[in-house]
Amino acid sequence: AEALRAAGETADLETFLASLPPALRESPEMNLVLALRARDRGDAPEAARLLESAAPAFGRPHLRELATAPLAAWPPTFHALLLGRTPGARRGEP
């Protein structure tokens, strides 16, 4: 799902999501991808809701904090989101 989102393959992402069983579609990992998708769309309330719902499963306080940050402050990818890397940070920087 993240590869499709990051590549901008919106139609393929929607098809993929529709094919998933509910338990997987509603998993914390998928909610992070969906939060990034909402961020990409500029939907701050939905992005924050999804991020807040997923955050407890990962035990990373920065995820909850990020939910209240402007969308422009969000890391660009799933991996960077989990690591807490900010946009424009180089490797080895937060």
MARBA-3410 file (N, C-alpha, C, O; in Angstrom, 1 decimal):
94
0.8,-1.2,0.0,0.0,0.0,0.0,0.9,1.3,0.0,0.6,2.2,-0.7 ~ 1.9,1.3,0.8,2.8,2.4,0.9,3.5,2.7,-0.5,3.7,3.8,-0.9 ~ 3.9,1.6,-1.1,4.6,1.8,-2.4,3.6,2.4,-3.4,4.0,3.3,-4.2 ~ 2.4,2.0,-3.4,1.4,2.6,-4.3,1.1,4.1,-4.0,1.0,4.9,-4.8 ~ 1.0,4.4,-2.7,0.7,5.7,-2.2,1.9,6.6,-2.6,1.7,7.7,-3.2
3.1,6.2,-2.3,4.3,7.0,-2.6,4.5,7.2,-4.1,5.0,8.3,-4.5 ~ 4.1,6.3,-4.9,4.2,6.4,-6.3,3.0,7.2,-6.9,3.1,7.5,-8.1 ~ 2.1,7.6,-6.1,0.9,8.4,-6.6,-0.1,7.6,-7.4,-0.8,8.1,-8.2 ~ 0.0,6.3,-7.2,-0.9,5.4,-7.9,-2.3,5.3,-7.2,-2.6,4.2,-6.6 ~ -3.0,6.3,-7.2,-4.2,6.4,-6.4,-5.3,5.4,-6.7,-5.8,4.7,-5.8
-5.6,5.2,-8.0,-6.6,4.2,-8.4,-6.1,2.8,-8.0,-6.9,2.0,-7.5 ~ -4.9,2.4,-8.2,-4.4,1.1,-7.8,-4.4,0.9,-6.3,-4.7,-0.1,-5.8 ~ -4.1,2.0,-5.6,-4.1,2.0,-4.1,-5.6,1.7,-3.6,-5.8,0.9,-2.8 ~ -6.5,2.4,-4.2,-7.9,2.2,-3.8,-8.4,0.7,-4.1,-9.1,0.1,-3.3 ~ -8.0,0.2,-5.3,-8.3,-1.2,-5.7,-7.7,-2.1,-4.7,-8.4,-3.1,-4.2
-6.4,-1.9,-4.3,-5.7,-2.8,-3.4,-6.4,-2.7,-2.0,-6.7,-3.8,-1.4 ~ -6.7,-1.5,-1.5,-7.4,-1.4,-0.2,-8.7,-2.1,-0.2,-9.1,-2.8,0.8 ~ -9.5,-2.0,-1.3,-10.8,-2.6,-1.3,-10.7,-4.2,-1.3,-11.6,-4.9,-1.0 ~ -9.5,-4.7,-1.7,-9.4,-6.1,-1.8,-9.0,-6.8,-0.5,-9.0,-8.0,-0.3 ~ -8.6,-5.9,0.5,-8.1,-6.4,1.8,-9.2,-6.8,2.7,-10.3,-6.2,2.7
-9.0,-7.9,3.5,-10.0,-8.2,4.5,-10.0,-7.1,5.6,-9.0,-6.4,5.8 ~ -11.1,-6.9,6.2,-11.3,-5.8,7.2,-10.2,-5.7,8.3,-9.7,-4.7,8.6 ~ -9.8,-6.9,8.8,-8.8,-6.9,9.9,-7.5,-6.3,9.4,-6.8,-5.6,10.1 ~ -7.1,-6.5,8.2,-5.9,-6.0,7.6,-6.0,-4.5,7.2,-5.1,-3.7,7.5 ~ -7.2,-4.2,6.6,-7.4,-2.9,6.2,-7.5,-1.9,7.4,-7.2,-0.7,7.3
-7.8,-2.4,8.6,-7.9,-1.6,9.8,-6.8,-1.7,10.7,-6.8,-1.3,11.9 ~ -5.7,-2.3,10.3,-4.5,-2.5,11.1,-3.8,-1.2,11.4,-3.9,-0.3,10.6 ~ -3.0,-1.1,12.4,-2.2,0.1,12.7,-1.3,0.5,11.6,-1.1,1.6,11.2 ~ -0.7,-0.5,11.0,0.3,-0.3,9.8,-0.5,0.4,8.7,0.0,1.3,8.1 ~ -1.7,-0.2,8.4,-2.4,0.4,7.3,-2.9,1.8,7.6,-3.0,2.6,6.7
-3.3,2.0,8.9,-3.7,3.3,9.3,-2.6,4.4,9.1,-2.9,5.5,8.8 ~ -1.4,4.0,9.3,-0.3,4.9,9.0,-0.2,5.3,7.5,-0.1,6.4,7.1 ~ -0.4,4.3,6.7,-0.4,4.5,5.2,-1.6,5.4,4.9,-1.5,6.3,4.1 ~ -2.8,5.1,5.5,-4.0,5.9,5.2,-3.8,7.3,5.7,-4.4,8.3,5.1 ~ -3.1,7.5,6.8,-2.9,8.8,7.4,-2.0,9.6,6.4,-2.3,10.8,6.2
-1.0,9.0,5.8,-0.2,9.6,4.8,-1.0,10.0,3.6,-0.8,11.0,3.0 ~ -1.9,9.1,3.2,-2.7,9.3,2.0,-3.6,10.6,2.3,-3.8,11.4,1.4 ~ -4.2,10.6,3.5,-5.0,11.8,3.9,-4.2,13.0,3.9,-4.6,14.1,3.5 ~ -2.9,12.9,4.4,-2.0,14.1,4.4,-1.8,14.5,2.9,-1.8,15.7,2.6 ~ -1.5,13.6,2.0,-1.3,13.9,0.6,-2.5,14.6,0.0,-2.3,15.5,-0.8
-3.6,14.3,0.5,-4.9,15.0,0.0,-5.1,16.3,0.6,-6.0,17.1,0.2 ~ -4.4,16.6,1.7,-4.6,17.9,2.4,-5.7,17.8,3.5,-6.1,18.8,3.9 ~ -6.1,16.6,3.8,-7.2,16.4,4.8,-6.6,16.2,6.2,-6.4,15.1,6.7 ~ -6.3,17.3,6.8,-5.6,17.3,8.1,-6.4,16.6,9.2,-5.8,15.8,10.0 ~ -7.7,16.8,9.3,-8.5,16.1,10.4,-8.4,14.6,10.2,-8.2,13.9,11.2
-8.6,14.1,9.0,-8.6,12.6,8.8,-7.1,12.1,9.0,-7.0,11.0,9.6 ~ -6.1,12.8,8.5,-4.8,12.4,8.7,-4.4,12.3,10.2,-3.9,11.3,10.7 ~ -4.8,13.3,11.0,-4.6,13.3,12.4,-5.3,12.1,13.1,-4.8,11.5,14.0 ~ -6.6,11.9,12.7,-7.4,10.9,13.3,-6.8,9.5,13.1,-6.7,8.7,14.0 ~ -6.3,9.2,11.9,-5.7,7.9,11.6,-4.4,7.8,12.3,-4.1,6.7,12.7
-3.6,8.8,12.3,-2.3,8.7,13.0,-2.5,8.5,14.5,-1.8,7.6,15.1 ~ -3.4,9.2,15.1,-3.7,9.0,16.5,-4.2,7.6,16.8,-3.9,7.0,17.8 ~ -5.0,7.0,15.9,-5.5,5.7,16.1,-4.4,4.6,16.0,-4.5,3.6,16.7 ~ -3.4,4.9,15.2,-2.3,3.9,15.0,-1.2,4.1,16.0,-0.6,3.1,16.3 ~ -1.0,5.2,16.5,0.2,5.6,17.4,0.4,4.6,18.5,1.5,4.2,18.8
-0.7,4.2,19.3,-0.4,3.4,20.5,0.2,2.0,20.1,0.9,1.5,20.9 ~ -0.1,1.5,18.9,0.5,0.2,18.6,2.0,0.2,18.4,2.6,-0.8,18.4 ~ 2.5,1.4,18.1,3.9,1.5,17.8,4.8,2.0,19.0,6.0,1.8,19.0 ~ 4.1,2.5,20.0,4.9,2.9,21.2,5.9,4.0,20.9,7.0,4.1,21.5 ~ 5.6,4.9,20.0,6.5,6.0,19.6,5.8,7.3,19.9,4.9,7.7,19.1
6.2,8.0,20.9,5.5,9.2,21.3,5.4,10.3,20.2,4.5,11.1,20.2 ~ 6.4,10.3,19.4,6.5,11.3,18.3,5.3,11.2,17.4,4.9,12.2,16.7 ~ 4.7,10.0,17.3,3.5,9.8,16.4,2.3,10.6,16.9,1.6,11.3,16.1 ~ 2.1,10.5,18.2,1.0,11.3,18.8,1.2,12.8,18.6,0.3,13.6,18.3 ~ 2.5,13.2,18.9,2.8,14.6,18.8,2.6,15.1,17.3,2.1,16.2,17.1
3.0,14.3,16.4,2.9,14.7,15.0,1.4,14.9,14.5,1.2,15.7,13.6 ~ 0.5,14.2,15.2,-0.9,14.3,14.8,-1.4,15.7,15.0,-2.4,16.1,14.3 ~ -0.8,16.5,15.8,-1.2,17.9,16.0,-0.4,18.9,15.2,-0.6,20.1,15.3 ~ 0.6,18.4,14.5,1.5,19.3,13.8,0.9,19.6,12.4,0.1,18.9,11.9 ~ 1.4,20.7,11.8,0.9,21.0,10.4,1.3,19.8,9.5,2.4,19.2,9.7
0.5,19.6,8.5,0.8,18.5,7.5,2.2,18.7,6.9,2.8,17.7,6.6 ~ 2.6,19.9,6.7,3.9,20.1,6.0,5.1,19.6,6.9,6.2,19.4,6.4 ~ 4.8,19.4,8.2,5.9,19.0,9.1,6.0,17.4,9.1,6.9,16.9,9.7 ~ 5.0,16.8,8.5,5.0,15.3,8.5,6.1,14.8,7.6,6.4,15.3,6.5 ~ 6.8,13.7,8.0,7.8,13.0,7.1,7.1,12.5,5.9,5.9,12.3,5.9
7.8,12.4,4.8,7.2,12.0,3.5,6.8,10.6,3.3,5.9,10.3,2.5 ~ 7.4,9.7,4.1,7.1,8.2,3.8,6.8,7.5,5.1,7.0,8.0,6.2 ~ 6.3,6.3,5.0,6.0,5.4,6.1,7.2,5.2,7.0,7.1,5.3,8.2 ~ 8.3,4.9,6.3,9.5,4.6,7.1,10.0,5.8,7.8,10.3,5.7,9.0 ~ 10.0,6.9,7.2,10.4,8.2,7.9,9.5,8.5,9.0,9.9,9.1,10.0
8.2,8.3,8.8,7.2,8.5,9.8,7.5,7.7,11.0,7.4,8.2,12.2 ~ 7.7,6.4,10.9,8.0,5.6,12.0,9.3,6.0,12.7,9.4,6.0,14.0 ~ 10.3,6.4,11.9,11.6,6.9,12.5,11.5,8.2,13.1,12.4,8.6,13.9 ~ 10.5,9.0,12.8,10.4,10.4,13.3,11.2,11.4,12.6,11.6,12.4,13.1 ~ 11.6,11.0,11.3,12.5,12.0,10.5,11.6,13.1,10.0,10.5,12.8,9.5
12.1,14.3,10.0,11.4,15.4,9.5,11.7,15.6,8.1,12.7,15.2,7.6 ~ 10.8,16.3,7.4,11.1,16.6,5.9,12.4,17.3,5.8,12.7,18.3,6.5 ~ 13.2,16.9,4.8,14.4,17.5,4.5,15.6,17.0,5.3,16.7,17.4,5.0 ~ 15.3,16.2,6.3,16.4,15.6,7.1,17.3,14.7,6.3,16.8,13.9,5.4 ~ 18.6,14.8,6.5,19.5,13.8,5.8,19.7,12.6,6.6,19.3,12.6,7.8
20.2,11.6,6.0,20.5,10.3,6.7,21.3,10.6,8.0,22.3,11.3,8.0 ~ 20.8,10.0,9.1,21.5,10.1,10.4,21.0,11.3,11.2,21.4,11.5,12.3 ~ 20.1,12.2,10.6,19.5,13.3,11.3,18.1,13.0,11.7,17.5,12.2,11.0 ~ 17.6,13.5,12.7,16.2,13.3,13.1,15.3,14.0,12.1,14.1,14.0,12.2
END
